[in-house]
Amino acid sequence: MIRVMVVDDEALIRTGFQHILEATDGIEVVAAVPGGQAVRTAQEKRPDVVLLDIRMPDVDGLTVLADLLRLPHPPVVAMLTTFDMDEYVATALRSGAAGFLLKDTDPDQLPYLVRTLAGGGTVLSSKVTRTVVDGYLNSGLQEDAARSLDPLTDRERGVLAFIAEGLSNTDIAARMHLSTGTVKDHVSAILTKLEVGSRVQAALLAERAGLLKPSRDQKRS
């Protein structure tokens, strides 16, 4: 059972997300609260995944993100936004968010995205503008990003490509005929070699480096 907490100052948004997710087998919404109650509620309920509004009137979503990630048992956090380009998105990704999605995400895809997050995958809206993606890393030319992948082995490059597609460790293990533990070891090695702090950072670096095929059909909403 995946335990989810929805954090948004708009009651309509909280209720909508809660109804969609609670109608899905294997997902339990343990709390739906405004931003000011997020950290205390997370301490009490210990959700696996938090969907957190990036901009709220009563409390800064980025501050809540940082507080959540400092908990003894930090949840996976994805940011919610109403905009396809938000000046806070890059900061959220650098701060450790597992991705972000728009509040108008197709309801049918929401449970899939939550499962992806719970499984260690990344969620990046397909409406993310190139400005957000390119400006995030500030790594300059594509060639610079490509050179940053040089320390990776061929196996690690393969794992990184699947990370960039948003696959969880379990899905990557199935695709590559490896154990989940082995995939976790590869992911750890990749983050260390690339000198990044999260799978999202690694995924964006892979995109910048051109590791993924342009024809890929990613399941990102």
N, C-alpha and C positions, 0 to 999 in steps of 0.2 A: 504494500500500500504506500503510495507516494503522498506525503503530507505537504500541503501547500498553504501558504499564507498570502493573501492579497492585501496590498497596502496602497490605498488611494484615498484622497480626501473627498472624492465625489462618491456619494452613496450609490448612485446609479451604476457607476463603473464597478464598484465592489460587488454589488448584488448580481450584476450581469455575469461577471467572470465566475463568481461563486456558483451560480446556477448551471453554467455551461460545464464546469469542471466536476461538480457533484453528480452530474448525470452520466459520468464516465466511470466505468469499472476500473478499479485499481487506483483511483485518485480520491483523496479526502481533503476537503478544505477545512483546515483546523482553525482558521481565523480569517476574518476580513475586517480590517481596521483602518482608521486614518493614520497619518504619518506619526503623530505624536505618541501613539500607542504601540508603534511597531517593535521597538527594541524590547520593551518589557514583555510584550506578548510572545515574541520569538523566544525569549528566555523561558517562558512558561510552557509554550506549546512545542518548541523544538521542531519547526517545519524543515522538510528536506529542501523545498524550493520556495523562494519568495519572489512574487511579482510586485515590483516596487515602482510607484510613480516617480519620475525623475524630477518633477517640479510640483511642489505642493505649497500652499499659502502659509501653513502653520509651522512647517519644518522643512529644511533643505533635504531633498532626496539624496544628495551626495553625502551629506552628513550621516543620514540614516544608513546608507550603504556601508560607510566606513565602520559605524558602530556595530552593524550586523556581522561584518566580517571579522570583528575582534572578539566575538563571542567564543566561549570554549568549544562549542559545537556549531560553527558557522554554517548557515544554509547556502545553497547555490542561489545567487540573486540575479534576476534579469530585470532590466529597467523598462518601464512602460512610458510611452510618450505619444502625444497626439500629432507630432510633427515628424516628417520624414528627414528633416535636417534640424538638429537641435544642438546649440552650442555646448550643452553639457554632456553629449554622448561620448565624445572622445575622453573627457575626464573620467566618466563613469567606467569606461573600458580600461583605462590605465589604473583605476582604483581597484579593479578586481571583479567587476561585473561580468557575468557569464554571457552577456549579450544584451540586446534590447529588441523590443517588438512594439509595433504600433497598437494603440487601443482599438483600432478598427480592423484588427486581425480577423481573418475568416474564422468564425466560431468552430467550424469543423476541424481546423488545424490546431486550435489551442491545446487540446489534450496531447496531441503528438509533440508539440513544442515543449510542454511540461515534461513529458517522458524523456525527451532528448536532453533537457537540462538535468533531470534527475540521474540520467545515465552518464553524465560527464561530458555531454556534447555542448556545442555552442549554438546560439540562436541569434542570427542577424537578419533584420528585416531586409527583404529584397528591395525595399524603397530607400535603403541607405544610399545617400548620394556619394558620388566619387569624391566630393570634397571632404566628407567625413572620413571615408576610408583612407584617402591619400594623406590628409592632414593629420590623421591619428598617429602614424608612426614617425612622421617628420624624417624619413630616412632618405629623402632625395630621389635619386634616379632608380629605375627598376633594376639596373645593373648592380647597384649597391645592395639592394635587398637580395638579389640572386647570390651575390658573393657571401652574404651572411649565412647562407645555407650550406656552404662548403664543408663545414665540420661534420655534417650529418652523413651517416652511412646510407646506402641505398634502401635498406629496410626502414630506417628512420624517416627517410623522405616519403616512403610509401605511407607510413603511419601519419606523417604530417599532412599529406594530401587528404587523407580521410578525416583528420581533425578539421581541416579547412572546409570540408563538406558538411560539418556539423554532426558527424557520427559519434556515438558514445563508444567507450572502451569495449563494451560487449559486442557492438556491431562491428567494430574494427577487427576484433578477435575472430569473429565469424568470417569476415571477408578475407582475412589473411591466414586463416587456419592456424591461429595461435591461441594460447591461453590468455585469459583476461589479465592475469598477473604479469605475463610477459609484455602485454601491451602497455600496462601501467608503467612498467620499467622503461619502456621505450619513450613514453610520453614524458616521464621525468627527465630522461637524458636529453630529449629534444628541447625542453624548456631551459635546461641548464646551458646547453650548447648555444642556443639562440639568445641567451641572456634576457629572457622575457619571464613575466610573472604569472601568465595565465594562458589557457588554451586559446582564448579569443585573440590575444596578442600574437600568438604563433600562427593562428589562422589568417589574420590580416597580413602578416609578413609573408606567408605563403602565397596569398593572392597578389601582393605587390611584386613578388619575385617571379610570377608567372608559372608557378608550379602546377596550377590547375589548368585543365583543358577548357578553352572558351566554350565548348559545346556542352559542358556539364549541365545537368538539370538538377540544381540543388533544391532540396525541400526546405527552403527558408521562406518564412512568411514575412 
